[in-house]
Amino acid sequence: MRIVFKIFLLFSVIACSKNKGLDRQKLMVFPESFNLKGLTVKEITPLSPSFIIVQDSLLAILNSQSEPVFQIYDAKSLVLLSEFGERGDGPQEFIGPLFTGLTSEVDGNKFQMIYETEKKKMAFLNLYDSVNNSISNFNFVKLTEIDDFNHSAQNVIYHSDSLTIISSMDDRGQLGRFSMLRNGKEQHVGYLPKISIDMRPDQLYSIYANIASTSNVHKRRFVATNLYFGQYDFFDFNGNYIKSSTFNDENDVAGIVKEIDDLRKLVPSPILHINVLKSYNEIIYSLYSPIDIRGNSLGNSLIHVLDWDGNPIRKYVLDRQISNFAFDQINNCFYGIDPNVEDFQIIKYEL
């Protein structure tokens, strides 16, 4: 159990089973369901992949623990086109990079936004330049807004010259679930929806620890998931809570709070909801992989598809658990990272 299952180690978290103490909506029902069987992509030999993306005709893999940091392939022929990027403290090196899923367009050129978690910097990478011109330099921009935050950023949900939204890492529970910096003023977004039982601030963070998020600049919204509630929580760019769409409600909130300081008392083991959220063409795609408190798989991964109003569209049932994924819209397939083999493998799912 590698990259994806390490996520839950970032948080001090807990749970149990049948949900009490929370006013929740009825479970989503997906009108369509499809079973997908994956094929190993033998042409791709990733090193320590943690993220995978597809941009037009290019497939990019980010190796967070090895060099080269980036490998770029032709998405159709799967030929390796370029690999580059070093780990370290240097100005063009990486320590803790992650693909944010955000892009920036300048003069018609699209740049992938890569957040360097340790340096609090954003790298802007033009995939086509890195292939066509062998350019390995990154336009590192120090996010002074994030430096001004009083706590660490787990991830950048949205970033522009006028607004930055981050997923907070505040285990004291004082600063809320998200933070927004607009025109130099910081705003904290609380832990919504509220639980109808008394909790300490640090317990709030443990319950609502953020796993994944993505944003939609056109609708001015973002959506997030957390470890213990199987739901998608929607907010607008002003920090207002909109709604939640629930896909799993088996964890017992009251039991979580009662035993939150002693993991050993959690019997049966709770479900940890590990999600990866991505947005394509105004549609949300969510990779969902349930595990237990010890990181053991509780079933194969699913890909939920829903709109930005939280309405379910369809789901895909995969044949294994994967840790990250990308949707190739041109070739109509998913790619996933299988971390549960001796050597990492890239898996392809034809639609």
N, C-alpha and C positions, 0 to 999 in steps of 0.2 A: 504494500500500500504506500504509494509514494506521494508525489506533489500534492494532489488534490486532498488527500487525507491529512496532510500536515496543516491544512488551514485551521482545523478545529483546535490545534494546539495553541493557536494565538489567543484563545479566549479562556477564561475561567468559567466553565459552563456546566449546566446540569439538566435533569428531567426525569419523567416516569410515564404512565399510560392511562385513556379517556379524559378528555379535556374538561376542566372545571375552572371556574373563576374568571372566565373571559366571555364577553358578549361577541360572538362570532357569526359570520354569515354562513349560509349553507354551502356545502361543498360544490365546487365547480364540476360540471359534467361536460366532458369533451365529446362533441357530436361525431367525431371521426377518430379512429385509432388504427395505426398501421404497425405491423411487426417488421423490423429491419434486420437483415443479416449482414454483418460487416465482413469485408475482405482486407487482409493485411496488404498494405502498400509496400512492396519489397523494394521499389525504386528509392524510397526515402529512408535514410539512416540517421534518425535524430540522435542527439547525444544525451541531453537531460531536458527534454521539452516540457515547458510549463504552459505555454500559450501557442495557439495556432490561429492564423487569420487567412482569409482569402480576399484579395482586392483585385477585382477584374480578372486578369489572366495570370495573376501571381499568387502563389501560396507561400506564406512566411511562417517560420517556426522560430520561437524565442527559446533559447537554451539558458535557463536562469542560473545553472550551476556549473557551466563549462564554457569552453571556447571552441569554435567561434560562437558568439552570442546569438547571431542571426544566420539563418539559412533560408535562401530564397529559391523557390522552384517554379517552373512553368506548371500552372494548375492543370493543364490538359495532358501534356506529354510526361510530366513529373520529372523532367530533366533539371538537375541542379544548375542554377544560373549564377549564384553568387553566395559567398559566405564570408562573414566579417564580424568585427566587434570583439573587444577584449574586456576582461574583468580587472577591476582595480580602482584606485583612487584618482587616476589621471583625469584630465578635463574631457577626454573622449572615451572614457572607460565606464563600466557599469559594476555596481555591487548588488543591487536589488531591483532589477528592471521588471516592469510588467506592462503588457499591452492594456491600455485603458479602454479600448474600443472606440475612442474618440478620434475624429479626423479634423484636420484644418485645411482649408483650401486657400491658396494664394496664387493669383494670376492663372487660375485654371489648373494648378498643380495640387494634388492631394497629398497631404502629409499624415502619416500615422503618428499619434501622440503616445509616447512611451513615458510612463512616470517612473523616475528613479527614486525609490522609496527612501533610501539612505541619504541621498544628497538633496532631497526635496527639489528636484529639478524635473523639467519636462524635456524630453528629446523629441524633435520633430524629424521624422524619417520619411523621405520620398523613396518608395520602393523601386520605382522605375529608374531613378537616377542611380541608385545603388547597383542596379544591374547593368544599365546601358553605359554608364560612365565610370563604373568601378569606384564610385564615390562611397567612402566609408565614414566620412566625417558626419557628425550630428550637430544640428543646430540646437545646442543646449540653451534653454532659457530658464533662468532661476525664477521660480514662482515666489515672488516676495510676499504674495498674499498668504501662501502656506507657511512661510517663515513667520508671518505675523500671528498665525494661529497659536493659541496657548497649549496645544497638544499635538499629537502625531496624527498624520493622515494615513489611514489604511489604504485608501484609494481615492483617485480624483474622479468624481461622477460627471462633472461638467466644468469646462474652463473656457473663459473668454476674457477679453480685456476689461470687461465690466462686472463679471460674475464668476466666482469660483465656488463649487459645491464639493465638499469632501465627505467621505465616510469616516467618522471619528473613531479613534481608539482611546477612549477615556474610561478606564476600568473603575473610576470613582463614581461614574454616573452623573457627574455634575454638569457636563457640557452638552448633554443631549445625544441623540443618535446620529445626527448630521450637523455639519456647520456650513454656513454660507457667508461668504465675504463679498459685499457689494459696496463699491465706492468707499472702501476703507472701513466699513462698519461690519462687525461680525454678528451673525444671527445664529442661534441654536435651534435646531428642530428636535422636538421632544420624542419620547418613546410612545408612539401611537400605533394601534389603538390602545387605550389604557386598560390595565388589568383591574378588576374590581376587588382586589385584595391588597392589603398593606404590604409594601415592599421597601427595602432600603435602596438608596440610589445605586449602590454598587450591584445590587441584585438586578436592577433594571438593565444595566449593561450586559450582565451575564445572560439574561433572558433574550434580549433583543440584539445580541452581537451580530453585526452585519456580515453576511457572507458574500452577497453579490448585488450589483446595481447596474443600471444603464439608464440613459437619458434620451429624450426626444426634443430637439431644439425647436422644431416646428410647433409642437403642442405645448412646449414649455413645461414639460413634466419629467419626473424621473420615478423609477420603480426600484424597490429593494426587497431582498429576502433576508431571513435570519435563521439561526440554527434550530430553534425549538418550535417555532410556529410555521407550519407548512402553508405559507400564504405569500401573496404578492401585495406589498403595500405601496400605494401610489401617492405622490406628493406633487405639488406644482412648484415652479421656480421661485415662488414667494415663501416656500416652506409650509404651505397649508396642506394638511392631510386630506386626501380625496376619498379613498376607499381601500378596501382589501379584498382580494379574491383568494379564497381558501381552497387548497388542494389536498391537505391532510390535517386531521384534527385529533390525532391519537394521543398526543402528549398531555399529561395531566399538569396544568399550570400550578394548581395548589401544591401538588407533590414536588414540583420543581422548586418552588419557593421554600417549602419546608426543609428540604434536604440540600439546599444550594451550597452549604458550606461543607458537605461531606459526600463526595462522589461515591464512596463505598456503599452508601445506603440505597443507591438507585437500583432497585429490583422491581420489575424487569428493567433492562437497559432501555433508555429512551431512544427515540429516532432523532438523529441529527440530519437536518435537511441541508445537503450540500448542493448549491446551485451555481451555475455559470449563466449570466444573462447577456444576451446580445440583441441588438435591434437591427433589422433589415427591412427597408422599404415600408416603414411605419408599422411593422409587425415585430412582436417580441418573441424571441426564441430562448427557451430556458432549459439548459441541461440540468436534470435533477438526479442526484445519486444518493439514496438513503444509506446511512451507516449507523453503527451503534457507538456508544461512548468510547469504545476501545479501537475504533477505526475499522471494525469488521463490516463487510458488505451485508446489506439487508435486502439485496435484490439488484437486478440489472438497472442501468440508467434509463431514464425516459427523457424525451425532449418535448416539453410543453410549448404549444404555439398559441398565443393570445394577442388580442389587440390592445391598444393603449387606453381603452376603457375598461380593461380587465376581463373582457369576455373571452371564454375559451373557444378556440377554433378547431384544433386537432392535437393529437399527441402521437409520438412515435415511440415504440417500445424497442429498445436495443437488445442485442444478444449478450451484453457484458456491461461492466461498469467502465466508463471512460472519464478522464479527468478534465478535459477541455475539448472544445469543438469549434468548428467553423462551417458556415453554410456557403457553398460554392453556387451562386445563383445562376451563373452561365452554364455550368455543366450539370446543374440540378442534382447535387449530392452533398452529403455531410462528410466532414473529416473529423476524426476524434483521436485523442491520445490514450493509448492503453498503457497504464502504469503498472499493471499487475502481472507482467512477464519479466523475465530476467533482463532482457534488453527492451527498452521502450519501443513500442510499435505505433505506427500511424495506421488507423483503420478507416476504410472508405465505405460509406453507406449510399448506395444508389437509390434515388427516389423514383 
